[in-house]
Structures are given as C-alpha cells and as structure tokens.
Amino acid sequence: MLKPDSYRDAFQKSHQILLLADCNYNVLDANESAIRQLGYTVEEFKKMSVPDLFFHEEQGKKFTQEICIKDNVINWEYLLKRKDGQAITALLTGDKISEEGNIYLLSAQNIGEIRKETTAVIRKNELTATKSMNHLIVHELKNLSYGIGLAADELKDSIEKIPKYLSDSIDYIEENNMRLGKTIKSLLEFDKSFDLNFTLLNINEIIEEAIETNRNKFKLMDIQLKVNLTKNEFFYPIDRDKLLMAFNNIINNAIESILNKDGIICISSKSANQKSIVRISDNGIGMNKDERTNLFKPFYTTKPKGNGMGLYTAREILLGHQIGFYLESEKETGSTFSLYFDRKNLEPNT
C-alpha cells in the first residue's frame, strides 16, 4: 500500500492539471501543473468555484453535476479559463474519490500541449526520414555528377574541332552538371543545419550580412532592392551561421521567383519592447493555396531551378530558434515572408 505522502507526491508531480473539488463547486486543492498552466495560485484556486474555471460557467456546473450523479466523467472537451483571460482547450476527466464530502478529482489534459508534442514527434520522424533519404540521394548524385563530368571532358579532348551544335550541347551538359553540384552541396549542408550554438546577436546585423551576400545576385538579375531596417537594436540568441543560412534561403527563394523584368525585393524590420518582425517581400510569380501548403515540405518546389530543400531547411532552423514565421502569397502578385522574434517565448535553456 502506498502511504498518503506518496499519493500527495504523485498528485503534485503529475503533468496533467489536477484539481480536488466537491459537489458544492468548491475547489479544495490544485497541483503544480494546474498552477503553471492556468496561472492561479493555490490560494486563488481555493477562493474560486469550479464554474469560475470554465470559459462558459454553465458547462462547469454541468460537469460537476454529472460527476456527482454518475461518479465519473471521461474525456469531455471543454474550454478552461486562464487567469489572464485566455482560453485553453482541454480534455476533462472526473472521478469521485470520496463519498464523504462528495469530493472528486478533476484531471485535465491541455489539448494544445498534446498537439505540440504530436507535432514534435512528426517533425522528428520527418527529419530522420529526410536525412536517411539525403544520404542515399547524395551518394547517387555524386556518382552521376562524376560520370557526367568525365564524359564531357572526354568529348572535348577526343574531338579536335568541335562543331558549334556539339559545342553548345557540351556546354549545356557542363552547365547542368554544375547545377547538380550545387544541389549536392545544398543536400550536404542540410544535414549540418540543426546543431545550434546560440549567441546573443543583433538581428539587423545578420540581415545586413545576408543582403551583402546576395547583392551580386540582385545586380545580375536586375532586381531592385528596397531595404528599410529599424534603427533600434534587437538582440536575440541565435546561431549566426545557421540563421544566416535561413535568411539566404528565403532571399534566394524570392530571387528565383522573379521571372520578369522590373523585379523588386523589399526587406524590412521593426522592433519594439521584446518583439521584432522581419519581412522579406517579392513581386514574383507567387503561389496558390495548395502550393503554400506544401512549400515547406522536403523536395517540394514551385520553381524550375529549385531543389525543394531551401525553405524546408529554413523552416527547421527558424523552429530551432523559436522564431515564428508566416507566408502570404498570391499567384502572379508575389510573396511575403514574415519572421517573428519574441524574447518572451524563449525557453530557459535557449
């Protein structure tokens, strides 16, 4: 038999929201998870009634009445109300644990937390599968590229005077082999993108470095660049090289989406308090809803010269930095990537 202290310890250490309450709607006790997720102190809980914790108080009364009549309620979905007024969706279970005093245990699972954990597992599995596929693809592509390069060199060396039509074909082979080499390089960089070493740095400096890295591309593509960065310094814990890679991938995506003349790319930032927003916009080919939905999947691309890894890698780097991002796009109009830096959302170990 477990001692009462053991029950108390299990109550406090549970990751679920646990409340002791009675059939008169009184909250008798709350565990640490309830305090953390709902924001009330134990003293505040004890001054509240159960319906006060529900976004719709009538549902709190109904939930209690059901338990007190049937002795238990299993996995009913409700909106609970945090101290700050925000609602959280939770699966509630109630079990009467004492006939004397009509006391029951209310346990709640934050569905948002469950979904977050599920998403994390899916992302981990997706990343593992993608890395395994990468190794196979890189191996095969290296062999193909080497063979194509040898064949092109042998053609040039074996023909004394190469006809124009054949010379153009060899040039085309070499040009595409160079593109193949770039694809191999991007796949190799992908595997190195997720070991992050954080340093507190000014975000604007990273943006300016990304702009300088791509300045020749803007010039060659005759793209007009408009830059409007805030003068406020905004420091955020980042892995400089990895975040620079993410910025470069997003900027390259914007460059590659511009197929016509009069291309324009706008890069801006603004900061206030503990938040900063960076936007990268283009007037390129844009995307429809289906393309936007699939854009961050590995190997998916909407561009003839894309390999489908740039934005997927950027997404993983941004998520690793706890940087929010949002894509707005319209076909034949252009796209805007918005990146949200919020120091309040940082985990303690970042």
Contacts in CASP RR format, 6 or more apart in sequence:
PFRMAT RR
TARGET T0000
AUTHOR 0000-0000-0000
METHOD contacts of the structure
MODEL  1
MLKPDSYRDAFQKSHQILLLADCNYNVLDANESAIRQLGYTVEEFKKMSV
PDLFFHEEQGKKFTQEICIKDNVINWEYLLKRKDGQAITALLTGDKISEE
GNIYLLSAQNIGEIRKETTAVIRKNELTATKSMNHLIVHELKNLSYGIGL
AADELKDSIEKIPKYLSDSIDYIEENNMRLGKTIKSLLEFDKSFDLNFTL
LNINEIIEEAIETNRNKFKLMDIQLKVNLTKNEFFYPIDRDKLLMAFNNI
INNAIESILNKDGIICISSKSANQKSIVRISDNGIGMNKDERTNLFKPFY
TTKPKGNGMGLYTAREILLGHQIGFYLESEKETGSTFSLYFDRKNLEPNT
11 18 0 8 1.000
11 29 0 8 1.000
11 31 0 8 1.000
12 31 0 8 1.000
12 32 0 8 1.000
13 31 0 8 1.000
13 32 0 8 1.000
14 31 0 8 1.000
14 33 0 8 1.000
14 107 0 8 1.000
15 33 0 8 1.000
16 33 0 8 1.000
16 107 0 8 1.000
16 108 0 8 1.000
16 109 0 8 1.000
17 31 0 8 1.000
17 33 0 8 1.000
17 34 0 8 1.000
17 37 0 8 1.000
17 38 0 8 1.000
17 80 0 8 1.000
17 90 0 8 1.000
17 106 0 8 1.000
17 107 0 8 1.000
17 108 0 8 1.000
17 109 0 8 1.000
17 110 0 8 1.000
18 30 0 8 1.000
18 31 0 8 1.000
18 33 0 8 1.000
18 34 0 8 1.000
18 105 0 8 1.000
18 106 0 8 1.000
18 107 0 8 1.000
18 108 0 8 1.000
19 27 0 8 1.000
19 28 0 8 1.000
19 29 0 8 1.000
19 30 0 8 1.000
19 31 0 8 1.000
19 34 0 8 1.000
19 45 0 8 1.000
19 50 0 8 1.000
19 53 0 8 1.000
19 105 0 8 1.000
19 106 0 8 1.000
19 107 0 8 1.000
19 108 0 8 1.000
20 27 0 8 1.000
20 28 0 8 1.000
20 29 0 8 1.000
20 30 0 8 1.000
20 103 0 8 1.000
20 104 0 8 1.000
20 105 0 8 1.000
20 106 0 8 1.000
21 27 0 8 1.000
21 28 0 8 1.000
21 50 0 8 1.000
21 64 0 8 1.000
21 103 0 8 1.000
21 104 0 8 1.000
21 106 0 8 1.000
22 28 0 8 1.000
22 101 0 8 1.000
22 102 0 8 1.000
22 103 0 8 1.000
22 104 0 8 1.000
23 64 0 8 1.000
23 65 0 8 1.000
23 67 0 8 1.000
23 68 0 8 1.000
23 101 0 8 1.000
23 102 0 8 1.000
23 104 0 8 1.000
24 102 0 8 1.000
25 49 0 8 1.000
25 50 0 8 1.000
25 51 0 8 1.000
25 61 0 8 1.000
25 64 0 8 1.000
26 46 0 8 1.000
26 49 0 8 1.000
26 50 0 8 1.000
27 45 0 8 1.000
27 46 0 8 1.000
27 48 0 8 1.000
27 49 0 8 1.000
27 50 0 8 1.000
27 53 0 8 1.000
28 46 0 8 1.000
28 103 0 8 1.000
29 42 0 8 1.000
29 45 0 8 1.000
29 46 0 8 1.000
30 38 0 8 1.000
30 40 0 8 1.000
30 42 0 8 1.000
30 45 0 8 1.000
34 40 0 8 1.000
34 45 0 8 1.000
34 108 0 8 1.000
35 41 0 8 1.000
35 42 0 8 1.000
35 45 0 8 1.000
37 82 0 8 1.000
37 88 0 8 1.000
37 110 0 8 1.000
37 113 0 8 1.000
38 53 0 8 1.000
38 80 0 8 1.000
38 81 0 8 1.000
38 82 0 8 1.000
38 83 0 8 1.000
38 88 0 8 1.000
39 82 0 8 1.000
39 83 0 8 1.000
39 84 0 8 1.000
40 48 0 8 1.000
40 83 0 8 1.000
44 83 0 8 1.000
50 60 0 8 1.000
50 61 0 8 1.000
50 63 0 8 1.000
50 64 0 8 1.000
50 106 0 8 1.000
51 57 0 8 1.000
51 58 0 8 1.000
51 59 0 8 1.000
51 60 0 8 1.000
51 61 0 8 1.000
51 64 0 8 1.000
52 81 0 8 1.000
53 60 0 8 1.000
53 80 0 8 1.000
53 81 0 8 1.000
54 60 0 8 1.000
54 63 0 8 1.000
54 78 0 8 1.000
54 79 0 8 1.000
54 80 0 8 1.000
54 81 0 8 1.000
55 78 0 8 1.000
55 79 0 8 1.000
55 80 0 8 1.000
55 81 0 8 1.000
55 87 0 8 1.000
56 78 0 8 1.000
56 79 0 8 1.000
59 78 0 8 1.000
60 78 0 8 1.000
63 73 0 8 1.000
63 76 0 8 1.000
63 78 0 8 1.000
63 92 0 8 1.000
63 94 0 8 1.000
63 106 0 8 1.000
64 104 0 8 1.000
66 73 0 8 1.000
67 73 0 8 1.000
67 94 0 8 1.000
67 95 0 8 1.000
67 96 0 8 1.000
67 104 0 8 1.000
67 106 0 8 1.000
68 96 0 8 1.000
68 102 0 8 1.000
68 104 0 8 1.000
71 95 0 8 1.000
71 96 0 8 1.000
72 93 0 8 1.000
72 94 0 8 1.000
72 95 0 8 1.000
72 96 0 8 1.000
73 92 0 8 1.000
73 93 0 8 1.000
73 94 0 8 1.000
74 93 0 8 1.000
74 94 0 8 1.000
75 91 0 8 1.000
75 92 0 8 1.000
75 93 0 8 1.000
76 91 0 8 1.000
76 92 0 8 1.000
76 93 0 8 1.000
77 89 0 8 1.000
77 90 0 8 1.000
77 91 0 8 1.000
77 92 0 8 1.000
77 111 0 8 1.000
78 89 0 8 1.000
78 90 0 8 1.000
78 92 0 8 1.000
79 87 0 8 1.000
79 88 0 8 1.000
79 89 0 8 1.000
79 90 0 8 1.000
80 87 0 8 1.000
80 88 0 8 1.000
80 90 0 8 1.000
80 108 0 8 1.000
81 87 0 8 1.000
82 88 0 8 1.000
88 110 0 8 1.000
88 111 0 8 1.000
88 112 0 8 1.000
89 110 0 8 1.000
89 111 0 8 1.000
89 112 0 8 1.000
90 108 0 8 1.000
90 109 0 8 1.000
90 110 0 8 1.000
90 111 0 8 1.000
91 108 0 8 1.000
91 109 0 8 1.000
91 111 0 8 1.000
92 106 0 8 1.000
92 107 0 8 1.000
92 108 0 8 1.000
93 106 0 8 1.000
93 107 0 8 1.000
93 108 0 8 1.000
94 104 0 8 1.000
94 105 0 8 1.000
94 106 0 8 1.000
94 107 0 8 1.000
95 104 0 8 1.000
95 105 0 8 1.000
95 107 0 8 1.000
96 102 0 8 1.000
96 103 0 8 1.000
96 104 0 8 1.000
97 103 0 8 1.000
97 104 0 8 1.000
97 105 0 8 1.000
98 104 0 8 1.000
123 316 0 8 1.000
123 319 0 8 1.000
126 298 0 8 1.000
127 194 0 8 1.000
127 316 0 8 1.000
130 190 0 8 1.000
130 298 0 8 1.000
130 312 0 8 1.000
131 190 0 8 1.000
131 191 0 8 1.000
133 298 0 8 1.000
134 187 0 8 1.000
134 190 0 8 1.000
134 191 0 8 1.000
137 187 0 8 1.000
138 184 0 8 1.000
138 187 0 8 1.000
138 188 0 8 1.000
141 180 0 8 1.000
141 181 0 8 1.000
141 183 0 8 1.000
141 184 0 8 1.000
141 187 0 8 1.000
142 184 0 8 1.000
144 180 0 8 1.000
145 177 0 8 1.000
145 180 0 8 1.000
145 181 0 8 1.000
145 184 0 8 1.000
148 173 0 8 1.000
148 177 0 8 1.000
148 180 0 8 1.000
149 173 0 8 1.000
149 174 0 8 1.000
149 177 0 8 1.000
151 173 0 8 1.000
152 170 0 8 1.000
152 173 0 8 1.000
152 174 0 8 1.000
152 177 0 8 1.000
155 162 0 8 1.000
155 166 0 8 1.000
155 170 0 8 1.000
156 162 0 8 1.000
156 170 0 8 1.000
159 166 0 8 1.000
162 170 0 8 1.000
179 305 0 8 1.000
183 307 0 8 1.000
186 307 0 8 1.000
186 309 0 8 1.000
186 310 0 8 1.000
186 313 0 8 1.000
187 307 0 8 1.000
187 309 0 8 1.000
189 245 0 8 1.000
189 313 0 8 1.000
190 309 0 8 1.000
190 312 0 8 1.000
190 313 0 8 1.000
193 242 0 8 1.000
193 245 0 8 1.000
193 313 0 8 1.000
193 316 0 8 1.000
193 317 0 8 1.000
194 316 0 8 1.000
194 317 0 8 1.000
194 320 0 8 1.000
196 239 0 8 1.000
196 242 0 8 1.000
196 317 0 8 1.000
196 320 0 8 1.000
196 321 0 8 1.000
197 239 0 8 1.000
198 237 0 8 1.000
198 238 0 8 1.000
198 239 0 8 1.000
198 350 0 8 1.000
199 237 0 8 1.000
199 238 0 8 1.000
199 239 0 8 1.000
199 240 0 8 1.000
200 235 0 8 1.000
200 236 0 8 1.000
200 237 0 8 1.000
201 235 0 8 1.000
201 236 0 8 1.000
201 238 0 8 1.000
201 240 0 8 1.000
202 233 0 8 1.000
202 234 0 8 1.000
202 235 0 8 1.000
203 234 0 8 1.000
203 235 0 8 1.000
203 236 0 8 1.000
203 238 0 8 1.000
203 269 0 8 1.000
203 271 0 8 1.000
203 276 0 8 1.000
203 278 0 8 1.000
203 341 0 8 1.000
204 229 0 8 1.000
204 230 0 8 1.000
204 233 0 8 1.000
204 234 0 8 1.000
204 269 0 8 1.000
206 238 0 8 1.000
206 240 0 8 1.000
206 243 0 8 1.000
206 244 0 8 1.000
206 247 0 8 1.000
207 229 0 8 1.000
207 247 0 8 1.000
207 267 0 8 1.000
207 269 0 8 1.000
207 278 0 8 1.000
208 229 0 8 1.000
209 244 0 8 1.000
210 244 0 8 1.000
210 247 0 8 1.000
210 248 0 8 1.000
210 251 0 8 1.000
211 225 0 8 1.000
211 227 0 8 1.000
211 251 0 8 1.000
211 267 0 8 1.000
213 244 0 8 1.000
213 248 0 8 1.000
214 248 0 8 1.000
214 251 0 8 1.000
214 252 0 8 1.000
214 255 0 8 1.000
215 225 0 8 1.000
217 223 0 8 1.000
217 252 0 8 1.000
217 255 0 8 1.000
218 224 0 8 1.000
218 225 0 8 1.000
218 255 0 8 1.000
218 265 0 8 1.000
221 255 0 8 1.000
221 258 0 8 1.000
221 263 0 8 1.000
222 261 0 8 1.000
222 263 0 8 1.000
223 255 0 8 1.000
223 258 0 8 1.000
223 263 0 8 1.000
223 264 0 8 1.000
223 265 0 8 1.000
224 262 0 8 1.000
224 263 0 8 1.000
224 264 0 8 1.000
224 265 0 8 1.000
225 264 0 8 1.000
225 265 0 8 1.000
225 267 0 8 1.000
226 264 0 8 1.000
226 265 0 8 1.000
226 266 0 8 1.000
226 267 0 8 1.000
227 266 0 8 1.000
227 267 0 8 1.000
227 268 0 8 1.000
228 266 0 8 1.000
228 267 0 8 1.000
228 268 0 8 1.000
228 269 0 8 1.000
229 267 0 8 1.000
229 268 0 8 1.000
229 269 0 8 1.000
230 269 0 8 1.000
230 270 0 8 1.000
230 271 0 8 1.000
230 276 0 8 1.000
232 270 0 8 1.000
232 271 0 8 1.000
232 272 0 8 1.000
233 271 0 8 1.000
234 269 0 8 1.000
234 271 0 8 1.000
234 276 0 8 1.000
234 341 0 8 1.000
236 276 0 8 1.000
236 321 0 8 1.000
236 341 0 8 1.000
236 343 0 8 1.000
237 321 0 8 1.000
237 346 0 8 1.000
237 350 0 8 1.000
238 321 0 8 1.000
239 317 0 8 1.000
239 321 0 8 1.000
242 317 0 8 1.000
242 321 0 8 1.000
243 317 0 8 1.000
243 321 0 8 1.000
245 313 0 8 1.000
245 314 0 8 1.000
245 317 0 8 1.000
246 313 0 8 1.000
246 314 0 8 1.000
246 317 0 8 1.000
246 318 0 8 1.000
247 280 0 8 1.000
249 310 0 8 1.000
249 311 0 8 1.000
249 313 0 8 1.000
249 314 0 8 1.000
250 280 0 8 1.000
250 311 0 8 1.000
250 314 0 8 1.000
250 337 0 8 1.000
251 265 0 8 1.000
251 267 0 8 1.000
251 280 0 8 1.000
252 310 0 8 1.000
253 303 0 8 1.000
253 310 0 8 1.000
253 311 0 8 1.000
254 265 0 8 1.000
254 280 0 8 1.000
254 281 0 8 1.000
254 282 0 8 1.000
254 284 0 8 1.000
254 335 0 8 1.000
254 337 0 8 1.000
255 265 0 8 1.000
255 282 0 8 1.000
256 303 0 8 1.000
256 305 0 8 1.000
256 306 0 8 1.000
257 282 0 8 1.000
257 284 0 8 1.000
257 285 0 8 1.000
257 286 0 8 1.000
257 302 0 8 1.000
257 303 0 8 1.000
257 334 0 8 1.000
257 335 0 8 1.000
258 265 0 8 1.000
258 282 0 8 1.000
258 283 0 8 1.000
258 284 0 8 1.000
258 285 0 8 1.000
259 284 0 8 1.000
259 285 0 8 1.000
260 284 0 8 1.000
262 283 0 8 1.000
263 282 0 8 1.000
263 283 0 8 1.000
263 284 0 8 1.000
264 282 0 8 1.000
264 283 0 8 1.000
265 280 0 8 1.000
265 281 0 8 1.000
265 282 0 8 1.000
266 279 0 8 1.000
266 280 0 8 1.000
266 281 0 8 1.000
266 282 0 8 1.000
267 278 0 8 1.000
267 279 0 8 1.000
267 280 0 8 1.000
267 281 0 8 1.000
268 278 0 8 1.000
268 279 0 8 1.000
269 276 0 8 1.000
269 277 0 8 1.000
269 278 0 8 1.000
269 279 0 8 1.000
270 276 0 8 1.000
270 277 0 8 1.000
271 277 0 8 1.000
274 342 0 8 1.000
274 343 0 8 1.000
274 344 0 8 1.000
275 340 0 8 1.000
275 341 0 8 1.000
275 342 0 8 1.000
275 343 0 8 1.000
275 344 0 8 1.000
276 340 0 8 1.000
276 341 0 8 1.000
277 338 0 8 1.000
277 339 0 8 1.000
277 340 0 8 1.000
277 341 0 8 1.000
278 338 0 8 1.000
278 339 0 8 1.000
278 341 0 8 1.000
279 336 0 8 1.000
279 337 0 8 1.000
279 338 0 8 1.000
279 339 0 8 1.000
280 336 0 8 1.000
280 337 0 8 1.000
280 339 0 8 1.000
281 334 0 8 1.000
281 335 0 8 1.000
281 336 0 8 1.000
281 337 0 8 1.000
282 334 0 8 1.000
282 335 0 8 1.000
282 336 0 8 1.000
283 333 0 8 1.000
283 334 0 8 1.000
284 333 0 8 1.000
284 334 0 8 1.000
284 335 0 8 1.000
285 302 0 8 1.000
285 303 0 8 1.000
285 331 0 8 1.000
285 332 0 8 1.000
285 334 0 8 1.000
286 302 0 8 1.000
286 329 0 8 1.000
286 330 0 8 1.000
286 331 0 8 1.000
286 332 0 8 1.000
286 333 0 8 1.000
286 334 0 8 1.000
286 335 0 8 1.000
287 295 0 8 1.000
287 302 0 8 1.000
287 329 0 8 1.000
287 330 0 8 1.000
287 331 0 8 1.000
287 335 0 8 1.000
288 331 0 8 1.000
291 302 0 8 1.000
291 329 0 8 1.000
292 327 0 8 1.000
292 329 0 8 1.000
294 300 0 8 1.000
295 302 0 8 1.000
295 311 0 8 1.000
295 327 0 8 1.000
296 311 0 8 1.000
296 312 0 8 1.000
296 315 0 8 1.000
297 312 0 8 1.000
298 308 0 8 1.000
298 309 0 8 1.000
298 312 0 8 1.000
299 307 0 8 1.000
299 308 0 8 1.000
299 309 0 8 1.000
299 312 0 8 1.000
300 308 0 8 1.000
300 312 0 8 1.000
301 307 0 8 1.000
301 308 0 8 1.000
315 325 0 8 1.000
318 324 0 8 1.000
318 325 0 8 1.000
318 339 0 8 1.000
321 350 0 8 1.000
322 342 0 8 1.000
322 345 0 8 1.000
322 346 0 8 1.000
322 347 0 8 1.000
322 350 0 8 1.000
323 339 0 8 1.000
323 340 0 8 1.000
323 341 0 8 1.000
324 339 0 8 1.000
324 340 0 8 1.000
324 341 0 8 1.000
324 342 0 8 1.000
325 337 0 8 1.000
325 338 0 8 1.000
325 339 0 8 1.000
325 340 0 8 1.000
326 337 0 8 1.000
326 338 0 8 1.000
326 340 0 8 1.000
327 335 0 8 1.000
327 336 0 8 1.000
327 337 0 8 1.000
327 338 0 8 1.000
328 335 0 8 1.000
328 336 0 8 1.000
328 338 0 8 1.000
329 335 0 8 1.000
329 336 0 8 1.000
END
